[in-house]
């Protein structure tokens, strides 16, 4: 099955700085890569996703890049704010499935005011 | 609230007891998923329903676990003879089911199970 590695496990930045979280996946057939944000005690919520037919996607301060050759994708958050503090999970689709996701272990992002 | 709901939010039980959790998906969603999340880990896929049909079960789902979605609406997850290793957050998610296409999965708040 798919294996997703996520780094770093914790990340601390100053407000206004950028944050980058990286994930690698093992299955070259994976074609869908979502990112979820989970605040303490709350449910995971999708913040951005990318499909394998594009290399980059942006939504305001958030962007995701995908390198299919190297099998890695990254989340970029610019102009970080304290409310960005949360655990972020990357995920990748499973080969031959249009529903099954494998998640990384998460990155705890702390934005210091 | 029109999102995914789960009940109960917390469950404390003694080892060996049976527990049942309920998930109510977003009404127009025909796909429903169960995940397990332990501390410091991402959600792990347990099982998936397309309408009332259970189409996949993870190896993580031992014989003590059973899930149903009798009318293609709400779903239940039952754990029989609970073990301390079953302690985790159980998350439910739902999505539309556009064929051959990934659709955003909307998660519920989860049921936190503690087995004493």
Interface residues (C-beta under 8 A of the other chain):
Chain A: X4 X6 X31 X32 X34 X36 X42 X43 X44 X45 X46 X49 X51 X89 X91 X93 X97 X98 X99 X100 X101 X102 X103 X104 X105 X106
Chain B: X4 X31 X33 X40 X41 X42 X43 X44 X45 X48 X50 X56 X91 X95 X99 X100 X101 X102 X104 X105 X106 X107 X108 X109 X110
